Amino acid sequence: MEYADAAGRWLLYHQSFVEDGSLYYLISIADGLSGISWTFPKTGSGFQRIALEYLHKANQGSQYSSDIRFNYLRGQDNYFNNAIYEEGWVYRKQTIGTPFITKLRNSTGLPTTGALQSVNPDYIVNNRVKVLTISAQGRIGKVNLVSRISTGENLGNYRLDYPVPKRQLSLLQRVSFPIRQYTLSADFAYDGAGLCEKTLGTMLLLKRTF
């Protein structure tokens, strides 16, 4: 749903996640990406856009698998894993569309004994997630700024539940500004200790417009 007036443009949306027949019966309707954003009409210094998004993939049609006698209970969807492709729905070892669903090799602090001991490191062990993201975009003079804060809870999956849910905090700050035909931008990122290791990262980009 979109609404626009002199004060700006509002966008309210929900994207459902389709994995198998559970969405047809609406038993996984709670899963998906919900968000609201506000785009400001002014083009000068100040805020240009603010967005709030909530990613929920913890339902997956419930804990009941589809092999029970009621075929409309198609639970345990096990998002992004696949019975044929060993690595699941990934590209270059990264999950397609979201960084919040992770493989065993990208998860830390999990037990090294028990069921996880024999799991392929490329198996997606974390697809039941609840993540809140706040994003803001603005400008100060010629300097463009983008800030993102994500915090969430990681529950593993129905086949390999984490003994204790893993919290995760991730931050991103992007700064960019034009220099004649060029645009110089720098990203500064931080992952707090939780599902991932505590990590700092940066990226520099120089782009020329012809």
C-alpha positions as CSV (number, residue, x, y, z in Angstrom):
1,M,0.0,0.0,0.0
2,E,1.4,3.4,-1.0
3,Y,0.3,6.9,0.0
4,A,1.8,10.1,-1.1
5,D,1.1,13.8,-0.3
6,A,3.1,17.0,0.1
7,A,4.7,15.6,3.3
8,G,6.3,12.7,1.5
9,R,5.6,9.1,0.4
10,W,4.6,6.2,2.7
11,L,5.0,2.6,1.7
12,L,3.6,-0.3,3.7
13,Y,4.3,-3.8,2.4
14,H,4.5,-7.5,3.2
15,Q,6.3,-10.1,1.1
16,S,5.3,-13.7,1.8
17,F,7.8,-16.5,1.5
18,V,6.9,-19.4,-0.9
19,E,8.7,-22.7,-0.2
20,D,6.1,-25.4,-0.7
21,G,2.4,-25.9,-0.2
22,S,2.2,-24.5,3.3
23,L,1.5,-21.0,2.0
24,Y,-1.3,-22.3,-0.2
25,Y,-3.1,-23.4,3.1
26,L,-2.0,-20.1,4.7
27,I,-0.4,-21.9,7.6
28,S,3.0,-20.1,7.0
29,I,1.4,-16.7,6.3
30,A,3.2,-15.3,9.4
31,D,6.5,-15.7,7.6
32,G,7.9,-13.1,5.3
33,L,9.2,-9.6,5.2
34,S,7.1,-6.7,6.5
35,G,8.0,-3.1,6.4
36,I,7.1,0.5,6.4
37,S,9.1,3.4,4.9
38,W,8.8,7.1,4.6
39,T,10.5,9.1,1.8
40,F,10.8,12.8,2.4
41,P,10.1,15.2,-0.5
42,K,13.0,17.5,0.0
43,T,16.3,16.9,-1.9
44,G,18.6,19.1,0.2
45,S,20.4,18.3,3.5
46,G,18.6,16.2,6.1
47,F,16.8,12.9,6.1
48,Q,15.7,11.5,2.8
49,R,14.2,8.2,3.8
50,I,13.6,6.1,6.9
51,A,12.6,2.4,6.8
52,L,11.6,-0.2,9.4
53,E,11.6,-3.9,8.4
54,Y,10.8,-7.1,10.2
55,L,11.9,-10.4,8.8
56,H,10.1,-13.4,10.3
57,K,10.8,-17.0,9.2
58,A,10.3,-18.9,12.4
59,N,6.9,-20.4,11.6
60,Q,7.6,-22.5,8.5
61,G,4.2,-24.1,8.6
62,S,4.6,-25.2,12.2
63,Q,6.7,-28.0,13.7
64,Y,4.5,-30.8,12.2
65,S,6.0,-32.3,9.0
66,S,3.9,-33.2,6.0
67,D,4.1,-36.9,6.5
68,I,1.3,-37.0,9.0
69,R,-2.2,-38.0,7.9
70,F,-3.5,-34.4,7.4
71,N,-1.9,-33.3,4.1
72,Y,-2.8,-29.6,4.7
73,L,-0.4,-29.5,7.6
74,R,2.8,-29.0,5.6
75,G,5.2,-27.8,8.3
76,Q,8.9,-27.9,8.8
77,D,9.5,-26.2,5.4
78,N,13.3,-25.9,6.2
79,Y,13.8,-22.8,4.2
80,F,16.7,-22.6,1.7
81,N,17.6,-26.3,2.1
82,N,16.9,-28.7,-0.7
83,A,16.6,-32.5,-0.9
84,I,18.5,-32.5,-4.3
85,Y,21.0,-29.7,-4.1
86,E,23.4,-30.3,-1.2
87,E,24.2,-26.6,-0.7
88,G,20.6,-25.5,-0.9
89,W,19.5,-22.2,-2.4
90,V,22.8,-20.3,-2.5
91,Y,25.1,-18.5,-4.9
92,R,28.8,-18.6,-4.4
93,K,28.2,-20.0,-0.9
94,Q,25.9,-17.1,0.1
95,T,22.2,-17.5,0.7
96,I,20.1,-15.9,-2.0
97,G,18.2,-12.7,-1.0
98,T,19.1,-12.4,2.6
99,P,22.3,-12.6,4.8
100,F,20.3,-13.6,7.9
101,I,19.8,-17.3,6.9
102,T,23.2,-18.9,7.5
103,K,25.1,-22.2,6.9
104,L,26.9,-24.2,9.6
105,R,30.3,-22.8,8.5
106,N,29.1,-19.2,9.1
107,S,27.7,-20.0,12.6
108,T,29.8,-19.9,15.7
109,G,29.3,-21.0,19.3
110,L,27.3,-24.1,18.4
111,P,27.9,-27.6,20.0
112,T,30.7,-29.7,18.3
113,T,29.1,-32.9,19.5
114,G,25.7,-34.5,18.9
115,A,23.7,-34.0,15.7
116,L,25.7,-31.0,14.4
117,Q,28.9,-33.1,14.4
118,S,28.0,-35.0,11.3
119,V,26.4,-32.1,9.4
120,N,27.8,-30.9,6.1
121,P,29.4,-27.4,6.8
122,D,27.4,-26.0,3.8
123,Y,24.1,-27.2,5.3
124,I,21.8,-24.3,6.3
125,V,21.4,-24.8,10.0
126,N,19.9,-21.4,10.7
127,N,16.7,-20.5,8.8
128,R,14.2,-19.8,11.7
129,V,15.0,-16.2,12.3
130,K,13.4,-13.0,13.6
131,V,15.2,-9.8,12.6
132,L,14.4,-6.2,13.0
133,T,16.2,-3.7,10.8
134,I,16.1,0.1,10.9
135,S,17.6,2.1,7.9
136,A,18.0,5.8,7.4
137,Q,19.3,7.7,4.3
138,G,20.2,11.3,4.3
139,R,22.5,14.0,3.1
140,I,24.8,16.7,4.6
141,G,25.8,19.1,1.9
142,K,27.2,16.8,-0.9
143,V,27.9,13.9,1.5
144,N,25.3,11.1,1.3
145,L,24.8,8.9,4.3
146,V,23.2,5.5,4.8
147,S,22.9,3.8,8.2
148,R,21.5,0.4,9.0
149,I,21.0,-1.4,12.3
150,S,19.8,-5.0,12.5
151,T,19.1,-7.0,15.6
152,G,17.6,-10.5,15.7
153,E,17.1,-13.9,17.2
154,N,18.3,-17.0,15.5
155,L,16.6,-20.3,16.4
156,G,18.3,-22.8,14.1
157,N,15.8,-25.0,12.3
158,Y,13.2,-27.6,13.2
159,R,15.6,-30.5,12.6
160,L,18.6,-28.9,14.4
161,D,17.3,-26.5,17.1
162,Y,19.9,-24.4,18.8
163,P,20.2,-25.3,22.5
164,V,19.9,-21.5,23.2
165,P,18.6,-18.9,20.7
166,K,21.5,-16.8,19.4
167,R,21.2,-13.0,19.4
168,Q,22.9,-11.0,16.7
169,L,23.6,-7.3,16.3
170,S,24.9,-5.9,13.0
171,L,25.7,-2.3,12.0
172,L,26.5,-0.6,8.7
173,Q,27.5,3.0,8.0
174,R,28.0,4.2,4.4
175,V,29.5,7.5,3.4
176,S,29.7,8.7,-0.2
177,F,30.3,12.0,-2.0
178,P,31.0,13.1,-5.6
179,I,34.3,14.3,-6.9
180,R,33.8,15.7,-10.5
181,Q,33.0,12.6,-12.6
182,Y,33.7,10.2,-9.7
183,T,31.9,9.0,-6.6
184,L,33.9,7.9,-3.6
185,S,32.1,5.8,-1.0
186,A,33.2,4.0,2.1
187,D,31.4,1.3,4.1
188,F,32.1,0.5,7.8
189,A,30.4,-2.6,9.2
190,Y,30.3,-4.3,12.5
191,D,28.9,-7.7,13.7
192,G,28.6,-8.3,17.4
193,A,29.4,-11.6,19.0
194,G,26.4,-14.0,18.9
195,L,25.6,-16.1,15.9
196,C,28.6,-14.7,14.1
197,E,32.1,-13.8,15.5
198,K,32.7,-10.2,16.5
199,T,33.9,-8.6,13.3
200,L,34.8,-5.2,11.9
201,G,35.0,-4.6,8.2
202,T,35.4,-1.8,5.7
203,M,35.0,-1.4,1.9
204,L,36.2,1.5,-0.3
205,L,34.6,2.1,-3.8
206,L,35.6,4.5,-6.5
207,K,33.1,4.9,-9.3
208,R,33.3,7.0,-12.5
209,T,30.3,8.1,-14.5
210,F,30.7,8.5,-18.2
